Amino acid sequence: MRSHVEWQAPILADKRYDAPSAFTAVNLLREARRQKGLAPTNVPPVCVLDPDGDLVRRLKAAGRAQADVGWACYHTELYRFAEDGVELGLVGCAVGASFAVLVAEQLFASGCELLISMTSAGQLRELRPPPYFVLIESALRDEGTSYHYLPPAEFSSANDELLAAMRDAFVGLRVPVERGATWTTDAPFRETAPAIAAMKARGLLAVEMEAAALYAFSAARRKAVLCFAHVTNQMAQVAGDFEKGEADGSIDALAVIRAATKAWGRNASGTGVGADQG
């Protein structure tokens, strides 16, 4: 047994960041298709993670989202829907860092070129009363998944060129889209008062559960990922919390997704962040 001085947290030990993965999403999907009798099919170039599932439920209820019967993932369902004539893929209820990245790996192995995450989040810095959106530029890595993709560091960040492509994308939307850093945690029910105070002191805007891992995946795999926090609550510390707005916030969330997709489409070829880069 190692001495106390030599001990290292297992999540940081024995990592080889330049070593290829032995277990890959491509091979998992190959076996899933074999077992399910599915032919290989591609997902739409732009896909959306909807951890709360509100977008999936609203679009299904309106008859706008259809299940993709060729999606071979063991854990999720993929829906296809159109916004302004552009087809998008949608996966609901992939909550938390590890689940989000597990699905992201499979989406990019299936033809995704841009992944947008639209997650609900708790307010830290009091910019205005919720709800509103934050384009997450970087996320504090208080979760586990990111440490399997990138060496230890405080933050993981969005691709600079992809962020630049979003510079004027959200002008004119009825709900504001702020930009800044968030706190990603694996343990929402361990957001203690001292921890919240410390994150506020750092200037972090919101707390969520996926962005740090998705951005670490994005950097390590060189894939285009953009994360939004839909700031909808104050961690249930006030009565009447978690109100997202009209249609459970889906109308405004879709407007943000539509604007981001258009901006990416206009700029991807020039920035080099839109194509599959291996």
Residue frames as qw, qx, qy, qz and C-alpha x, y, z in Angstrom:
[[0.000, 0.888, 0.461, 0.000, 0.00, 0.00, 0.00],
 [0.377, 0.568, -0.036, 0.730, 1.27, 3.48, -0.85],
 [0.305, -0.309, -0.471, 0.768, 2.13, 5.89, 1.92],
 [0.102, 0.828, 0.451, -0.317, -0.10, 8.90, 2.54],
 [0.093, -0.681, 0.276, 0.671, 2.49, 11.16, 0.85],
 [0.126, -0.170, 0.789, 0.577, 2.52, 9.03, -2.32],
 [0.328, 0.483, 0.801, -0.132, -1.24, 8.55, -2.56],
 [0.117, 0.135, -0.340, -0.923, -3.02, 10.02, -5.58],
 [0.633, 0.288, 0.366, -0.619, -6.73, 10.13, -6.24],
 [0.593, 0.119, 0.764, 0.227, -7.56, 7.25, -8.61],
 [0.484, 0.797, 0.352, -0.083, -9.28, 9.58, -11.05],
 [0.151, 0.927, -0.308, -0.154, -5.92, 11.29, -11.67],
 [0.488, -0.486, 0.707, 0.164, -3.73, 8.19, -11.61],
 [0.521, 0.004, 0.805, 0.285, -2.52, 6.04, -14.51],
 [0.511, 0.770, 0.252, -0.287, -3.85, 8.32, -17.24],
 [0.455, -0.148, 0.546, 0.688, -2.24, 8.30, -20.68],
 [0.360, 0.678, 0.244, -0.593, -3.91, 11.10, -22.57],
 [0.287, 0.572, -0.544, -0.543, -2.13, 10.31, -25.83],
 [0.203, -0.054, 0.975, 0.077, -3.13, 6.63, -25.79],
 [0.434, -0.099, -0.521, -0.728, -5.99, 5.56, -28.07],
 [0.665, -0.156, 0.391, -0.617, -9.19, 4.21, -26.55],
 [0.090, -0.102, 0.985, 0.107, -9.55, 0.43, -26.48],
 [0.192, 0.547, 0.803, -0.137, -13.35, 0.64, -26.23],
 [0.031, -0.096, 0.265, 0.959, -14.75, 2.93, -28.91],
 [0.500, 0.388, 0.331, -0.700, -18.15, 4.29, -29.80],
 [0.500, 0.411, -0.543, -0.535, -17.73, 3.04, -33.37],
 [0.274, 0.118, -0.954, -0.008, -17.32, -0.55, -32.21],
 [0.236, 0.220, 0.732, -0.600, -20.13, -0.29, -29.67],
 [0.546, 0.435, 0.047, -0.714, -22.52, 0.94, -32.36],
 [0.406, 0.322, -0.774, -0.363, -21.36, -1.80, -34.72],
 [0.113, -0.055, -0.972, 0.200, -22.37, -4.45, -32.20],
 [0.330, 0.350, 0.507, -0.715, -25.60, -2.68, -31.30],
 [0.541, 0.405, -0.295, -0.675, -26.60, -2.59, -34.97],
 [0.329, 0.178, -0.914, -0.159, -25.75, -6.27, -35.33],
 [0.040, 0.176, 0.887, -0.424, -27.88, -7.21, -32.34],
 [0.348, 0.488, 0.398, -0.695, -30.78, -5.00, -33.36],
 [0.536, 0.397, 0.675, 0.316, -30.65, -5.79, -37.07],
 [0.145, 0.920, 0.140, -0.337, -30.07, -2.14, -38.05],
 [0.693, 0.492, 0.131, 0.511, -28.28, -0.82, -41.09],
 [0.429, -0.290, -0.109, 0.848, -25.66, 1.93, -40.56],
 [0.132, 0.836, 0.405, 0.346, -27.27, 5.37, -40.81],
 [0.336, 0.182, -0.213, 0.899, -26.06, 8.89, -40.12],
 [0.130, -0.721, -0.528, 0.430, -27.60, 11.31, -37.66],
 [0.264, 0.929, 0.181, 0.188, -28.26, 14.91, -38.77],
 [0.552, 0.431, -0.249, 0.669, -25.14, 17.14, -38.92],
 [0.124, -0.431, 0.364, -0.816, -26.44, 19.24, -35.99],
 [0.587, -0.374, -0.718, -0.016, -27.63, 17.42, -32.88],
 [0.276, -0.608, 0.201, -0.717, -28.97, 18.69, -29.56],
 [0.393, -0.152, -0.829, 0.369, -28.69, 17.30, -26.04],
 [0.424, -0.526, -0.135, -0.724, -31.81, 18.10, -24.00],
 [0.215, 0.127, -0.859, 0.447, -31.04, 16.90, -20.44],
 [0.360, 0.081, 0.516, -0.773, -34.40, 17.95, -19.00],
 [0.207, 0.269, 0.918, 0.204, -36.36, 16.41, -21.86],
 [0.257, 0.615, 0.369, -0.648, -38.64, 19.44, -22.26],
 [0.268, 0.486, -0.459, -0.694, -37.78, 19.94, -25.92],
 [0.082, 0.013, -0.968, -0.238, -38.41, 16.27, -26.71],
 [0.129, 0.450, 0.816, -0.339, -41.77, 16.27, -24.93],
 [0.262, 0.641, 0.149, -0.706, -42.98, 19.52, -26.51],
 [0.246, 0.430, -0.607, -0.622, -41.89, 18.65, -30.03],
 [0.024, -0.106, -0.988, -0.107, -43.39, 15.15, -29.80],
 [0.188, 0.530, 0.673, -0.480, -46.67, 16.54, -28.47],
 [0.305, 0.662, -0.055, -0.682, -46.79, 19.00, -31.38],
 [0.861, 0.385, 0.334, 0.013, -46.11, 16.24, -33.88],
 [0.307, 0.903, -0.293, -0.068, -42.83, 17.86, -34.90],
 [0.122, -0.609, 0.783, -0.027, -40.36, 15.21, -33.72],
 [0.938, 0.125, -0.192, -0.258, -40.12, 11.68, -35.10],
 [0.726, -0.487, 0.476, 0.089, -38.10, 8.85, -33.59],
 [0.392, 0.635, -0.625, -0.229, -35.07, 7.78, -35.62],
 [0.967, -0.117, 0.117, -0.193, -35.49, 4.01, -35.85],
 [0.812, 0.425, -0.286, 0.279, -31.90, 3.64, -37.05],
 [0.102, -0.757, 0.469, -0.445, -30.32, 5.09, -33.90],
 [0.799, 0.021, -0.598, 0.056, -28.49, 2.16, -32.34],
 [0.016, -0.475, 0.573, -0.668, -27.60, 3.61, -28.92],
 [0.424, -0.238, -0.864, 0.132, -28.47, 1.24, -26.07],
 [0.242, -0.350, -0.588, 0.688, -29.41, 4.02, -23.64],
 [0.148, 0.460, 0.124, -0.867, -31.26, 6.75, -25.51],
 [0.501, 0.614, 0.596, 0.128, -33.72, 7.56, -28.27],
 [0.206, -0.218, 0.268, 0.916, -32.87, 10.02, -31.04],
 [0.365, 0.735, 0.535, -0.199, -35.57, 12.22, -32.54],
 [0.345, 0.130, 0.390, 0.844, -35.42, 14.22, -35.76],
 [0.115, 0.833, 0.467, -0.273, -37.10, 17.59, -36.17],
 [0.463, 0.455, 0.269, 0.711, -36.82, 20.61, -38.43],
 [0.172, -0.783, -0.225, 0.554, -36.17, 24.26, -37.61],
 [0.232, 0.797, -0.189, -0.524, -36.37, 26.71, -40.53],
 [0.808, 0.517, -0.212, -0.186, -35.95, 23.87, -42.96],
 [0.253, 0.567, -0.757, 0.204, -32.85, 22.46, -41.23],
 [0.880, -0.263, -0.367, -0.149, -33.10, 18.94, -39.83],
 [0.082, -0.621, 0.634, -0.454, -31.66, 18.43, -36.36],
 [0.660, -0.139, -0.735, 0.068, -31.21, 15.42, -34.11],
 [0.388, -0.592, 0.246, -0.662, -32.43, 15.53, -30.51],
 [0.604, -0.093, -0.762, 0.212, -31.60, 13.32, -27.53],
 [0.441, -0.686, 0.006, -0.579, -33.48, 13.90, -24.30],
 [0.792, -0.567, 0.083, -0.211, -32.72, 13.18, -20.65],
 [0.814, 0.195, -0.304, 0.454, -28.97, 12.53, -20.98],
 [0.345, -0.911, 0.041, -0.222, -28.30, 14.15, -17.60],
 [0.679, -0.648, 0.289, 0.187, -24.84, 14.62, -16.14],
 [0.032, 0.766, -0.550, -0.333, -21.29, 14.71, -17.41],
 [0.333, -0.233, 0.893, 0.194, -20.65, 11.02, -18.03],
 [0.529, 0.493, 0.684, -0.095, -24.00, 10.37, -19.72],
 [0.343, 0.871, 0.005, -0.352, -23.69, 13.47, -21.91],
 [0.016, 0.670, -0.666, -0.327, -20.23, 12.48, -23.14],
 [0.471, 0.026, 0.880, 0.055, -21.25, 8.84, -23.65],
 [0.526, 0.681, 0.492, -0.132, -23.98, 10.06, -26.00],
 [0.178, 0.884, -0.243, -0.358, -21.72, 12.68, -27.61],
 [0.286, -0.414, 0.806, 0.313, -19.15, 10.03, -28.53],
 [0.465, 0.295, 0.830, 0.090, -21.85, 8.00, -30.27],
 [0.379, 0.841, 0.267, -0.279, -23.38, 11.00, -32.05],
 [0.096, 0.806, -0.448, -0.376, -20.06, 12.06, -33.55],
 [0.337, -0.203, 0.889, 0.233, -19.34, 8.46, -34.51],
 [0.409, 0.496, 0.766, 0.006, -22.65, 8.59, -36.40],
 [0.361, 0.516, 0.440, 0.641, -22.06, 11.71, -38.48],
 [0.201, -0.927, -0.278, 0.153, -22.77, 14.60, -36.12],
 [0.546, 0.447, -0.031, 0.708, -20.71, 17.70, -36.93],
 [0.069, -0.417, 0.287, -0.859, -21.99, 20.14, -34.30],
 [0.456, -0.444, -0.761, 0.125, -23.41, 19.21, -30.90],
 [0.176, -0.513, 0.110, -0.833, -25.43, 21.75, -28.91],
 [0.365, -0.316, -0.805, 0.344, -26.19, 21.12, -25.25],
 [0.271, -0.519, -0.093, -0.805, -29.14, 23.01, -23.77],
 [0.503, -0.249, -0.763, 0.320, -29.17, 22.31, -20.05],
 [0.369, -0.850, -0.207, -0.315, -31.09, 23.94, -17.21],
 [0.544, 0.199, -0.438, 0.687, -28.89, 25.60, -14.60],
 [0.426, -0.761, -0.419, 0.254, -28.95, 27.24, -11.20],
 [0.184, 0.898, -0.031, 0.399, -28.17, 30.91, -10.90],
 [0.680, -0.265, -0.271, 0.627, -24.94, 31.94, -9.15],
 [0.174, -0.131, 0.002, 0.976, -24.22, 35.52, -10.19],
 [0.218, 0.665, 0.640, -0.317, -27.47, 37.48, -10.04],
 [0.217, 0.037, 0.431, 0.875, -27.47, 39.07, -13.46],
 [0.455, -0.101, -0.171, -0.868, -31.28, 39.31, -13.62],
 [0.694, -0.040, 0.543, -0.471, -34.28, 37.25, -12.54],
 [0.187, -0.047, 0.926, 0.324, -34.45, 33.83, -14.27],
 [0.863, 0.032, 0.397, 0.311, -35.07, 32.58, -16.86],
 [0.321, 0.861, -0.303, -0.251, -32.32, 33.57, -19.28],
 [0.958, 0.222, -0.026, 0.177, -29.51, 31.84, -21.17],
 [0.296, -0.796, 0.460, 0.260, -25.73, 31.68, -20.84],
 [0.807, 0.508, -0.293, 0.069, -23.47, 30.69, -23.69],
 [0.774, -0.579, 0.197, 0.165, -20.89, 28.78, -21.66],
 [0.404, 0.817, -0.408, 0.049, -17.39, 29.86, -22.62],
 [0.368, 0.342, -0.809, 0.304, -15.64, 27.74, -19.99],
 [0.785, -0.462, -0.203, -0.358, -16.65, 25.46, -17.13],
 [0.254, -0.612, 0.673, -0.330, -15.03, 24.64, -13.80],
 [0.645, 0.157, -0.730, -0.160, -14.16, 20.94, -13.76],
 [0.373, -0.289, 0.671, -0.572, -15.83, 19.80, -10.54],
 [0.919, 0.135, 0.072, -0.363, -16.85, 16.46, -12.10],
 [0.704, -0.359, 0.588, 0.171, -15.08, 13.29, -13.11],
 [0.810, 0.457, 0.352, 0.111, -15.43, 12.68, -16.82],
 [0.329, 0.928, -0.175, 0.026, -13.25, 15.55, -18.03],
 [0.352, -0.721, 0.595, 0.042, -10.19, 14.08, -16.26],
 [0.779, 0.051, 0.606, 0.153, -10.32, 11.07, -18.57],
 [0.603, 0.715, 0.279, 0.217, -10.02, 13.34, -21.64],
 [0.285, 0.815, -0.189, 0.468, -7.70, 16.17, -20.58],
 [0.530, 0.039, -0.563, 0.632, -4.93, 16.57, -18.00],
 [0.306, -0.690, -0.541, 0.370, -5.91, 18.23, -14.70],
 [0.149, 0.226, 0.071, 0.960, -6.76, 21.93, -14.92],
 [0.184, 0.267, 0.525, -0.787, -9.35, 24.20, -13.34],
 [0.549, 0.522, 0.167, -0.631, -11.45, 24.80, -16.45],
 [0.449, 0.165, 0.731, 0.488, -12.26, 23.31, -19.81],
 [0.159, 0.554, 0.008, -0.817, -13.28, 25.69, -22.55],
 [0.690, 0.614, 0.360, -0.128, -15.22, 25.96, -25.77],
 [0.650, 0.206, 0.350, 0.642, -13.36, 26.21, -29.05],
 [0.136, -0.517, -0.047, 0.844, -12.32, 29.84, -29.57],
 [0.051, 0.049, -0.577, -0.813, -13.26, 29.91, -33.25],
 [0.200, -0.486, -0.825, -0.209, -16.66, 28.40, -32.54],
 [0.204, -0.668, -0.460, 0.548, -17.27, 31.03, -29.84],
 [0.083, -0.358, 0.226, 0.902, -16.21, 33.75, -32.27],
 [0.076, -0.223, -0.765, -0.599, -18.73, 32.44, -34.80],
 [0.236, -0.644, -0.725, 0.053, -21.46, 33.11, -32.21],
 [0.263, -0.080, -0.204, 0.940, -20.47, 36.75, -31.65],
 [0.304, 0.084, 0.004, -0.949, -23.65, 38.38, -32.99],
 [0.208, -0.149, -0.919, -0.300, -25.81, 35.27, -33.27],
 [0.212, -0.506, -0.805, 0.224, -28.31, 36.08, -30.53],
 [0.028, 0.140, 0.065, -0.988, -29.01, 39.75, -31.14],
 [0.454, -0.066, -0.308, -0.833, -32.74, 40.39, -31.15],
 [0.459, -0.245, -0.854, -0.019, -33.86, 37.31, -29.25],
 [0.432, -0.697, -0.181, -0.543, -36.53, 38.06, -26.66],
 [0.800, -0.595, 0.007, 0.077, -34.64, 36.29, -23.85],
 [0.061, 0.883, -0.464, -0.025, -31.05, 37.46, -23.25],
 [0.957, 0.083, -0.147, 0.234, -28.05, 35.24, -23.96],
 [0.300, -0.884, 0.357, 0.032, -25.14, 36.08, -21.66],
 [0.793, 0.396, -0.417, 0.203, -21.62, 34.70, -22.02],
 [0.241, -0.729, 0.522, -0.371, -19.28, 33.48, -19.32],
 [0.308, 0.262, -0.898, 0.173, -18.11, 30.64, -17.11],
 [0.783, -0.374, -0.134, -0.479, -20.10, 28.08, -15.15],
 [0.305, -0.420, 0.806, -0.285, -19.53, 25.46, -12.45],
 [0.757, 0.068, -0.546, -0.353, -20.02, 21.85, -13.55],
 [0.356, -0.377, 0.739, -0.430, -20.75, 19.43, -10.72],
 [0.401, -0.022, -0.891, -0.212, -21.60, 15.74, -10.54],
 [0.299, -0.358, -0.808, 0.361, -23.41, 16.15, -7.24],
 [0.115, -0.556, -0.237, -0.788, -26.21, 18.75, -7.39],
 [0.636, -0.674, -0.287, -0.242, -27.52, 17.84, -3.95],
 [0.715, -0.396, -0.156, 0.555, -24.10, 18.59, -2.47],
 [0.244, 0.608, 0.073, 0.752, -24.14, 22.23, -3.53],
 [0.484, -0.552, -0.499, 0.461, -23.42, 23.48, -0.02],
 [0.039, -0.985, -0.157, 0.061, -23.64, 27.10, 1.07],
 [0.416, -0.691, 0.367, 0.464, -19.81, 27.41, 1.35],
 [0.533, 0.085, 0.653, 0.531, -19.35, 25.89, -2.11],
 [0.262, 0.804, 0.483, 0.228, -21.95, 28.19, -3.66],
 [0.195, -0.952, 0.022, 0.236, -20.32, 31.21, -2.00],
 [0.515, -0.438, 0.510, 0.531, -16.91, 30.17, -3.32],
 [0.466, 0.355, 0.651, 0.482, -18.22, 29.79, -6.86],
 [0.090, 0.943, 0.316, 0.052, -19.93, 33.17, -6.71],
 [0.362, -0.820, 0.215, 0.388, -16.65, 34.69, -5.52],
 [0.532, -0.116, 0.615, 0.571, -14.98, 33.28, -8.62],
 [0.273, 0.432, -0.192, -0.838, -17.49, 35.14, -10.78],
 [0.055, 0.104, 0.941, 0.318, -19.12, 32.00, -12.15],
 [0.372, -0.069, -0.189, -0.906, -22.56, 32.64, -13.60],
 [0.838, -0.097, -0.067, -0.533, -24.41, 29.36, -13.08],
 [0.350, -0.333, 0.871, -0.095, -24.14, 25.76, -11.95],
 [0.823, 0.282, -0.199, -0.451, -24.89, 22.84, -14.29],
 [0.814, -0.284, 0.502, -0.070, -23.89, 19.22, -14.79],
 [0.874, 0.337, 0.314, 0.152, -22.43, 18.68, -18.27],
 [0.398, 0.911, -0.108, -0.007, -20.37, 21.49, -19.82],
 [0.268, -0.754, 0.592, 0.099, -16.91, 20.82, -18.36],
 [0.662, -0.079, 0.734, 0.130, -16.96, 17.24, -19.58],
 [0.652, 0.662, 0.369, 0.039, -18.42, 18.07, -22.99],
 [0.224, 0.943, -0.244, -0.040, -15.76, 20.74, -23.57],
 [0.424, -0.558, 0.701, 0.132, -12.98, 18.39, -22.47],
 [0.715, 0.263, 0.640, 0.101, -14.32, 15.80, -24.92],
 [0.478, 0.866, 0.138, -0.047, -14.53, 18.50, -27.59],
 [0.010, -0.878, 0.465, 0.110, -10.91, 19.53, -27.12],
 [0.524, -0.362, 0.763, 0.108, -9.53, 16.01, -26.88],
 [0.616, 0.318, 0.708, 0.134, -11.48, 14.66, -29.85],
 [0.074, -0.227, 0.344, 0.908, -11.44, 17.91, -31.85],
 [0.014, 0.536, 0.800, 0.269, -15.21, 17.99, -32.23],
 [0.089, -0.338, -0.063, -0.935, -17.50, 21.03, -32.36],
 [0.364, -0.536, -0.745, 0.161, -19.51, 21.32, -29.14],
 [0.057, -0.402, 0.063, -0.911, -21.41, 24.34, -27.85],
 [0.331, -0.402, -0.800, 0.297, -23.01, 24.40, -24.40],
 [0.217, -0.514, -0.089, -0.825, -25.79, 26.66, -23.17],
 [0.139, -0.243, -0.792, 0.543, -27.09, 27.04, -19.64],
 [0.294, -0.590, -0.438, -0.611, -30.78, 27.87, -19.41],
 [0.123, 0.074, -0.624, 0.768, -30.71, 29.63, -16.04],
 [0.462, -0.430, -0.565, -0.532, -34.08, 28.69, -14.61],
 [0.717, -0.586, -0.374, -0.050, -33.64, 28.43, -10.86],
 [0.056, -0.745, 0.469, -0.472, -31.94, 29.42, -7.64],
 [0.322, 0.169, -0.904, 0.225, -31.41, 25.83, -6.45],
 [0.513, -0.527, -0.635, -0.236, -34.97, 25.77, -5.00],
 [0.354, -0.159, -0.504, 0.772, -33.94, 28.22, -2.28],
 [0.271, 0.128, 0.120, -0.946, -36.96, 30.41, -3.08],
 [0.507, 0.381, 0.716, -0.292, -40.61, 29.47, -3.49],
 [0.594, 0.732, 0.190, -0.275, -41.93, 29.22, -7.05],
 [0.180, -0.631, 0.620, 0.430, -38.54, 28.26, -8.46],
 [0.389, -0.033, 0.856, 0.338, -37.76, 26.33, -11.68],
 [0.503, 0.719, 0.380, -0.292, -40.13, 28.31, -13.92],
 [0.557, -0.068, 0.516, 0.647, -38.71, 28.19, -17.44],
 [0.190, 0.358, -0.207, -0.890, -41.14, 30.42, -19.27],
 [0.720, 0.317, -0.030, -0.617, -43.62, 29.79, -22.06],
 [0.921, 0.237, -0.260, -0.164, -44.04, 26.11, -23.03],
 [0.872, -0.418, 0.098, 0.235, -41.52, 25.06, -20.37],
 [0.244, -0.759, 0.372, 0.475, -38.98, 27.36, -21.99],
 [0.700, 0.141, 0.613, 0.338, -38.95, 25.32, -25.19],
 [0.430, 0.857, 0.258, 0.117, -39.86, 28.25, -27.47],
 [0.068, -0.950, 0.300, 0.051, -36.96, 30.38, -26.28],
 [0.626, -0.409, 0.623, 0.229, -34.56, 27.43, -26.14],
 [0.702, 0.409, 0.521, 0.262, -35.38, 26.55, -29.75],
 [0.272, 0.961, 0.027, 0.052, -34.79, 30.16, -30.77],
 [0.321, -0.788, 0.504, 0.148, -31.29, 30.00, -29.25],
 [0.698, -0.070, 0.673, 0.234, -30.60, 26.64, -30.91],
 [0.591, 0.702, 0.369, 0.147, -31.84, 27.94, -34.25],
 [0.092, 0.979, -0.180, -0.021, -29.65, 31.06, -34.00],
 [0.479, -0.599, 0.614, 0.187, -26.57, 29.03, -33.04],
 [0.737, 0.206, 0.611, 0.204, -27.13, 26.60, -35.88],
 [0.473, 0.856, 0.181, 0.106, -27.42, 29.41, -38.41],
 [0.113, -0.921, 0.366, 0.069, -24.27, 31.11, -37.11],
 [0.629, -0.328, 0.674, 0.206, -22.34, 27.84, -37.26],
 [0.704, 0.477, 0.500, 0.164, -23.58, 27.21, -40.79],
 [0.305, 0.951, -0.015, 0.051, -22.39, 30.64, -41.90],
 [0.102, -0.875, 0.468, -0.073, -18.98, 30.34, -40.27],
 [0.890, -0.270, 0.367, 0.024, -18.03, 26.67, -40.01],
 [0.843, 0.435, 0.097, 0.302, -16.19, 26.41, -43.30],
 [0.261, 0.832, -0.233, 0.430, -14.07, 29.42, -42.43],
 [0.443, -0.719, 0.427, -0.324, -13.26, 28.44, -38.87],
 [0.458, 0.332, -0.824, 0.028, -12.53, 24.76, -39.40],
 [0.255, -0.143, 0.775, -0.560, -14.66, 23.76, -36.41],
 [0.717, 0.155, 0.090, -0.674, -17.59, 22.39, -38.35],
 [0.767, 0.308, -0.512, -0.235, -16.20, 19.29, -40.00],
 [0.948, -0.313, 0.055, 0.029, -15.31, 15.89, -38.58],
 [0.204, 0.836, -0.494, 0.120, -11.63, 16.23, -37.73],
 [0.720, 0.189, -0.651, 0.149, -10.89, 12.68, -36.52]]
